[in-house]
Amino acid sequence: MIELKNIKKIYFIGIGGIGMSALARYFRFHGAVVSGYDKTSTDLTRQLEKEGIPIHYQEDTSLAPKDPDLVVFTPAIPKDHKEWLYYRDREIPVLKRSDVLGLITASSFNICVAGTHGKTTISTMIAHILRHSGYGCNAFLGGIAVNYNSNFWSDERNVCVVEADEYDRSFLKLNPDIALITAMDADHLDIYGTAEAVQEAFIEFAGKLKPGGLLLSKFGLERSAAFTAEGRQTYSLQNDSADNYSRSITMHYGSYEFDTLRKDWMLSGIELNMGGMHNVENATAAIAVAHHLGIDNKKIKEAVATFRGVKRRFEYIVKTPGCVMIDDYAHHPEELKALISSAKALFPGMDCTVIFQPHLYSRTRDLANGFARSLDLADEVILLPIYPARELPIEGVSSGMIAQRMEKGKAILCTKEELLPFIKERVGGNEYPQVLITAGAGDIDALVEPLKKIIEKGK
């Protein structure tokens, strides 16, 4: 059995992953020698290098440390990865990211946020409220908190806020004191096979709640009757049948003001300075957790007002009269639906163009109809090729599958190389995008800054 106190040298295969990088930061914070491999250099890996973590980008055992106490790998790496095989064959301890996170949280009070969408924003909101209010927590997040430019921070208080990832059933390694479930939609069918199996995994996660804990789930979840926790509450955007809900919501050019209620409690005049009506619902859930922990009302309101969001979660890139650019990680039909609907509600009368990069061949194949329905909410859609991530191509599966199912003429198929000249020509012809959204979980984020420069230069 590996003990955390004995890990002095640790190596990460796939260190650039958002969950892996949080663990790398954790071990470096606690004094371990940390290094890693990743396939490509990104903003995140470059930031890790600036923090003193050496990273190489070639699959080469000669560049990897020979005697680490522990090797951590992401399940996204292929099974024939040379470095993974090297350590396995030498009987050096090799663990999945989820196993290590389970070790870290084995003896802490854990707030675990799960769901097929919304979990990154809610977990980051909760962690921010706990940090800003002085309550304190350790945070292991699935996104970069804009307030701190990090997905990890530490505190003396033995409380962990953890984004509980359903991919590869990772969240079943956790033992929550507070478990939050946002959604149980069909996703990762390459792992689960069926929508029912996805739901069963979430029900199993809810069953791991410690005695006396709180299970907070979105109101109206299918099969929520299978949740057996005694301490159970629900939350909703505005449905007053839920235990926690909001009302009196007003919009102010990308921001919101609202009240949040429970049967015996109300917090009024909350200010949320980020876009998306779904983020008001996310804030409702985060506030419910903070109230459950006994955090002062005034401190909760101040924390929510100062929350600057999560990178690539309804992140404003450009926000000027007549031209708005939003970047978002949305890669599931329900996420795209919430994203586009919110943008159109916040900026009524402005045409909405979405540049979408599908993520995974299997997800595109399984959810093509749903993607088409969600993208049809936009005025125009530019579809980039599928980002394969861990997958090999599947015959007959392409972005064209989505385009074929959309309203005729609404979708434009475009490569990444063609995109910037295409937008530049439009801007040069004074065809400014009014609301431009970039969306996807692949490498579309690399195009955000060049697109921003084209728009700002054209202005």
N, C-alpha and C positions, 0 to 999 in steps of 0.2 A: 504494500500500500504506500503510495507516494504521499509524503507530507510536505505542505507548502514551505515550511521553514527550512527544508533541506534542498530547495531548488535555488542554486546559486548561479547557474548558467542555463539559459533556455533559448531554444531556437524555434522559429515559426515558419512553416511552409505555407505560404499564402498570407503573409503578414499584412498585405494591403487591403484585405477584406475589412469591412467596418467592424465586425465583431472581433476579429483577430487583432486588429490594431488596438482596440480597447484593452484586451488582455495584455498585449505587449507593453502598453503604457502602465498598466497595473504593476507588472513585475519590475519594470524599470523604476517606478516610484518606490518600490519596496527593496531596491538595492541589488537586484539580480543583473547579471550581464545578459543583455538581450540582443539578438540578431535575427535576420530573417531573409527569406527568398520571396519574390513575387514575379509574376510573368511580365508585367509592364510597370514602368514608372508612372506614378500618378501624383496629383497634388497631395494626397494623403501620405504616400510613401516618402515623398520629398520632405514633408513636414516631420515625419518620424525620423528621417535622417538628420534633420536640423536639431532634433531633440537628443541626438547622440546614439541612435540605433542604426548600425550598419546593415545595409540591404544590398543583395546582388540580384541580378535579373536574368541570369543564365542557369539552366537546370544542370548544375555542375557540382558533383560531390567534393571536388577539390576546393571549392569556395565555401563549403559548409563547415561548421566547427566539428571536430572529431569526437569530442567528449562532453556533450551537453548532459545535464542532469535530466532534462526532459525535452522532448520534441512535440510541438503542438501542430496539428494540421487541420485544414478546413476540408470538409467532405466534398467540396467543389473540385479538388485536385483529382486528376485521373489516377486510376489504380496502378498504372505502370510508371508513375513519376519516379525518376531515378533516385532522388534524394530520400523520398519516403521509403523506397525499397532498401536503400543503403542502411538507414537506421533500423528498420525492422529486422533485417538480416543480422545485425550486430547486437540485437537484443537490448538496444537502448530504449528506455521507456518512451512510447509514442502514444499520444492521446488526442482524441478529437477536441475541438474547441469546447463543445458542450460539456464534456467530462471535466475539463479544467474549471469551467465556470461553476459546475456543480461542486467541485472541491472548495472553491473560494467561498461559496455561499452556504456551505454545509452548516456553519455555526453562526450565521447572522440572521437578523430580521429582514425578510425579503419582500419587496414589493415587485411583483412580476407582471408585466403587461404583455398580453398575448393577443393575437388576432391577425387575420389575413390582410387587414389594412388598418391604419390609424395608430398602430402600436408605437412607432418611432416618435411621433409627435406627442402622444400622451405620456410616454415614459420620460421624454425630455422635459415636458411641462412639469410633471411631478418632481423630477430631480431638481429643476430650477426653483420651484416653489420651496422645496426643502432647503436648498442651499441659500437662496436669497433671504428667506425668513430667519435663518440662523438655526433651524432645526438640525440640519446636517445630514449628509448621506454619502455613500459611495455610489457612483453612477457608471453603469455599463450600458451604453446606448448604441442603437443601430443607425445613428446619424450624427452629424456634427452640429452641436448646439451653437448657434450664431453668437450668443452672449459670451461664450468662453472659447470658441474655436476649437472645441475638443469633443470627443465622444466618451471621455473618461475623466472622472475626478475622484479624489479620495478625501475621507474625513475620519476623525477619531471615533465618531459615533458608529456603532456596529449595525448600520442599516444600509441595505443595498437596494437600489432601484435598477432593475434588470429588464431589458427588452427580451421577452421570451419568444424565441424564434421557433416556428413550427416546422421549418425545413428540416428534413432528415430526423424528425421527431425530437429535435434537440431540447425543446422545452420540458420534456418529460424527465430530464435530469435535475430539475429544480424543485425546491420545496418552499412554496410561497406561504407567507403569513397574510399577505394581501394578494389576491389573484384577480386580474382584470382581463376580461375578454371582450374585444371590440366587434369581432365578426368571425364567422366560420364558413366563409364562402369557399367554393371549389377552387383549389389552387395546388400547385406542386403535385399534379396528378401523375407525374413521372415517378414520384415517391409513393403516393398513397393509392393510386389506381382509380378510386371512386370518390365522389363527393361525400358519401356516407362514411368512408374511412377517415376523411378529413375531420368530420364532425366527431367521430368516435375518439380521435386523438385529443380534441379539445375537451371533451367530456372527461377523458382520463386525466388531462392536465388539471381541470377543476377539482377532480377527486384527490389531487395531491396537496390540497390546502391543509395547513396544519390545524389541529383542533383549536377552536376559538377564533379562527381567522375570518377575514372578510372576502367574499366573492362578489365582485362588482361586474355585472355583465350588461351589455347593451339591451335595452328593452326590445322584446319581440324577436329575439334570436330563435331560429328554428331549432327544435329539440332542446330548448332551455329547460323543459320539464325534467330532463335527465340529470340536471345539476342537483345534487343532494346536500350541499353545504347548508348548515344551519344559519350561519351568518351571511345571508345573501341579500344583496341590494341590486337594483337596476338603475340605469341612467338613460336619458333620452335628450334629444335636442329641445323639443317643446311638448312632448306628450306627457300630460299631467297624471297619467296612470303609472308612470315610472316613479321610483323612490326619489330620484334626483333629476331635475329638469330645469330648463331655462325659459324665460319669457321676456317680454318687452324688449325685443332685440331691434336695435336701430343700426343702420350702416352709415359710415362717414368716409367715402372714397378709400375703401380698402381696409377700414377698421370697424370694430363693432363695440357697442355698449349694450349690456344686458343684465338681468337679474338671474340668480340661480337659487333654486328652492329645494327644500326637503319638507316633509310634513311638519316638522317642529323647528325649522330653521330657514333663514333666508339671508342671502348676501346680495345687496343691491348695488347698482351703478358700477358693475365690473367693466373694465376697459381692456379690450384685446386688440393689439396693434399688429394683426396679421390677417391675411385674406382667407376666404373660404368659410361658408356657413358650417361645413363639417368640422372646422376648427373651433367653432363655438361649442359644438357637441363634445369635441375632444377636451376642451377646457372644462366643460361641465363635469366630465369624468375625473379629471385631475383635481378639481376643486373638491369633489366628493371625498377623494382619498385624503387630501390635506385636512379637511374638516374632521374626518374620522380619526386622524392622528392628533387632533386637538390644537392645530395651529391657529393662532389668533386671526380673526376676520380681517383686520386691517392689514396684517402682514400678507395674507393671501391675496388681497386686492392689489397691493403694491407689487407683489411678485408677478402676478398675471400681467399688469400694465407694463412691466419692464421686460417681459418675455419677447425676444426678438425672433423667435422661431428656430427652425431647423433648416440647415442648408438642403436645398432641393426638395423642400416641402412647402409648396405655394410661396416660393421665395421670389420677392420682387427684385428683378435685375434692372429694369428701367421703369420709372413711375413718374411720368410727366403728363400734363394735360394733352389728351389726344393720342398718347402713345404709351402703352404699358407692355412690359415683357416679364413673363413669369416662368420660372423653371421649377419642375416638379419631378419627383421620382416615380410617379404613377406608372404602374406596369400591369395592372389588373383592370378589367372592364369597370368594376365598381369604383375604383379609384379615379379612373378617367372621367366617369360620369360625374362624380362629386367635384372634381377639379374644374371641368368645363362649365358645369351648371353654376358653380360659385363665381367663376370669373365673369360669366354673362350677367349674373345678378348684380355683382359689384359694379360692373361697368356697362350699364344698359345703353343700348343704341350704338355700341361700338362693335364692329365686325371682329370675330374671333378666328384666328388662324392657329392651328395646332400642328407642330412638327413632332411626330411620334416615331420612336424607335422600338419596335417590338422586342421583347426579351425572351429568349428561348424558342426553339422550334416547337417543342412539345406544347408549351403554353399557347403559342399562336394557333396550332392545330386544334387544340382542345377548346379554345375560347374565342375563335374567330368571329362567330356570330355576335357574341357579347361586345367584342372590341368594335365591330362595325356599328352596333346600335349606339354605343357611347360616343364614338367619334362623329356620328351623324349629328350630334348636338352642336358641333362647331360649324362655322360658316365655310371653312376651307380646311383641308387636311393634307399635309405633306408627309408621306410615309417613307421612312428610311428602311434599308434592309434589316433583317432580323439580326440582333446581337446574339451569338451562339452561346456565350459563356462556356459552360462545361460540356455542351452537347455537340455532336456531329450533325451535319445536315440531315434532314428527313426528306425523302423524295416527294416532290409535289408541294412542299410547304414553303411559303414565302410571304412577304408582306402583301403580295397580290391577292392572297386569300381573303385578307381583310378588305382590300379595295373592291373586290368583286361583290362583296356583300353590302357595300355602302351605296348610298344614293348615287346615281350615275353622274359622273363628272365632278364629284366633290373631292375625290382623292387624287393626289399627284404622287407618282412613284419617283423617288429621287435618291441618288447615292449621296454619301457624305461629301464626296469630292465635288459633286454638282451643286450642293446646297448653298454654299456661301456665294458663288458667282450668281446663282439664281436670285437670292435675296438682294444682293448688291445691285443687280440690274433693275430690280423692282424699285428699290429705294432711289436709285439714280433717275428712274422715270417718275419720281415723286409719288410712287405707290407705297406709302408707309403702312406697315401693319399697325392696326389700331390696338388690338390685343393679340400679342404673339406669345404662344405657350410652347415651350420645349418640354417633352415628357418622355420618360423611359428610364429603365434601371441599368442600361448598358454603359457605353462610353459617349453618349450624346452630350454629357456635361462638358466634354472637351470643346464642343462647338458653341457653348454659351457665351464665352468672352468674345470670340470673333464676331458672333452675331450682334452682341451689344455694341461693339466698336463700329460695325457697319451702320447700325441704326443711329447711334449718337453722332457719327461723322456726317451722315446724311442730313441730320437735323441742323 
